[in-house]
Amino acid sequence: MSEGTGPSPEVQRRRLIVASVLSVVLIIGSFTALIATGAGTAGREAEGEPAASAEATVAPATERPAPAETATPEPVVPAFDKGAHSIDDPASIWVVVDKLRPLQPQDYEPADLVAVPVAHTWEPLLRQEAADAAVAMFDAAAQEAGLALASNSAYRSYGAQESIYAGDDDLTARPGFSEHQTGLAIDIGPESGVCSLDVCFADTPEGQWLRDNAHRFGFILRYPADKQAVTGYQFEPWHFRYVGTDLAAEMRTQGVTTLEEFFGLPPAPEYG
């Protein structure tokens, strides 16, 4: 073939036939592959397998575990300190006086006695702290419950105790063994005088109010009805002993009703 002369018509015809055949083959191959892919996907879906994405699936990044939460510790409540005050020193508001524990000295007299400005049978004297608490308690009974209380007896000296002790150890303490001598004990009754210094005081509104509220002011009912074998004295619903609000509240919380039991002291039903 010389330069500048194109292929003959016969050659061009053959080339066109070959190109057409190749195009048909390529189309058939692509269509076959497409059918095969669709069939495979349908088969996997029928078996419960998800169809593959056209794009590569990127595995999710592993999440960093959240830091473990640190439990907030419960606040530590300090144990009640039973050694905060002496139970032997007669000047201590926690002094324990019973038939086995006389005052030392037995003729002890408080140095801070004051008159208690409340209704009374005989003018009451108490130590200053106990007197202030008694006034607050009498005022609360009047304001909260409309009750009028009166003092029947408070501080009694060694000599005064000698004059009233008649030998009945279930009812009256011997001189030197009486809580009244500490200046921390007070006998309370209704101002009307009904059931004063009598067991029936427990059933009066005044007696019930004191039973339920005296601890708020630092007083405890010293000789409960069911504790004669511990305290050595018959039930005295009128006899209240000042020990301070901390001890009174703790005894109530623990459900302990006598000083002997609270401080782990031996029962004192008889004189030693």
Secondary structure as the mmCIF struct_conf table of DSSP 4:
data_model
#
loop_
_struct_conf.conf_type_id
_struct_conf.id
_struct_conf.beg_label_comp_id
_struct_conf.beg_label_asym_id
_struct_conf.beg_label_seq_id
_struct_conf.end_label_comp_id
_struct_conf.end_label_asym_id
_struct_conf.end_label_seq_id
TURN_TY1_P TURN_TY1_P1 GLU A 3 GLY A 4
HELX_LH_PP_P HELX_LH_PP_P1 THR A 5 SER A 8
HELX_RH_AL_P HELX_RH_AL_P1 PRO A 9 ALA A 46
TURN_TY1_P TURN_TY1_P2 GLU A 47 GLY A 48
HELX_LH_PP_P HELX_LH_PP_P2 GLU A 49 SER A 53
BEND BEND1 ALA A 54 GLU A 55
HELX_LH_PP_P HELX_LH_PP_P3 ALA A 56 PHE A 80
TURN_TY1_P TURN_TY1_P3 LYS A 82 GLY A 83
BEND BEND2 ALA A 84 HIS A 85
BEND BEND3 ILE A 87 ASP A 88
TURN_TY1_P TURN_TY1_P4 PRO A 90 ALA A 91
BEND BEND4 SER A 92 SER A 92
TURN_TY1_P TURN_TY1_P5 ILE A 93 TRP A 94
STRN STRN1 ASP A 98 ASP A 98
TURN_TY1_P TURN_TY1_P6 LYS A 99 LEU A 100
STRN STRN2 ARG A 101 ARG A 101
BEND BEND5 GLN A 104 PRO A 105
TURN_TY1_P TURN_TY1_P7 GLN A 106 ASP A 107
BEND BEND6 ALA A 111 ALA A 111
STRN STRN3 LEU A 113 ALA A 115
BEND BEND7 VAL A 118 VAL A 118
STRN STRN4 HIS A 120 HIS A 120
BEND BEND8 THR A 121 TRP A 122
STRN STRN5 LEU A 125 ARG A 127
HELX_RH_AL_P HELX_RH_AL_P2 GLN A 128 ALA A 145
STRN STRN6 LEU A 149 SER A 153
HELX_RH_AL_P HELX_RH_AL_P3 TYR A 158 ILE A 164
BEND BEND9 GLY A 167 GLY A 167
TURN_TY1_P TURN_TY1_P8 ASP A 169 LEU A 171
BEND BEND10 THR A 172 THR A 172
HELX_LH_PP_P HELX_LH_PP_P4 ALA A 173 ARG A 174
TURN_TY1_P TURN_TY1_P9 PRO A 175 GLY A 176
BEND BEND11 PHE A 177 PHE A 177
HELX_RH_3T_P HELX_RH_3T_P1 GLU A 179 THR A 182
TURN_TY1_P TURN_TY1_P10 GLY A 183 GLY A 183
STRN STRN7 ALA A 185 PRO A 190
TURN_TY1_P TURN_TY1_P11 GLU A 191 SER A 192
TURN_TY1_P TURN_TY1_P12 VAL A 194 LEU A 197
BEND BEND12 ASP A 198 ASP A 198
HELX_RH_3T_P HELX_RH_3T_P2 VAL A 199 ASP A 203
BEND BEND13 THR A 204 THR A 204
HELX_RH_AL_P HELX_RH_AL_P4 PRO A 205 ASN A 213
HELX_RH_3T_P HELX_RH_3T_P3 ALA A 214 PHE A 217
TURN_TY1_P TURN_TY1_P13 GLY A 218 GLY A 218
STRN STRN8 PHE A 219 LEU A 221
BEND BEND14 ARG A 222 TYR A 223
TURN_TY1_P TURN_TY1_P14 ALA A 225 ASP A 226
HELX_RH_AL_P HELX_RH_AL_P5 GLN A 228 THR A 231
BEND BEND15 GLY A 232 TYR A 233
TURN_TY1_P TURN_TY1_P15 PRO A 237 TRP A 238
STRN STRN9 HIS A 239 TYR A 242
HELX_RH_AL_P HELX_RH_AL_P6 THR A 245 GLN A 254
TURN_TY1_P TURN_TY1_P16 GLY A 255 GLY A 255
HELX_RH_AL_P HELX_RH_AL_P7 LEU A 259 PHE A 262
TURN_TY1_P TURN_TY1_P17 PHE A 263 GLY A 264
HELX_LH_PP_P HELX_LH_PP_P5 LEU A 265 PRO A 267
BEND BEND16 PRO A 269 GLU A 270
#
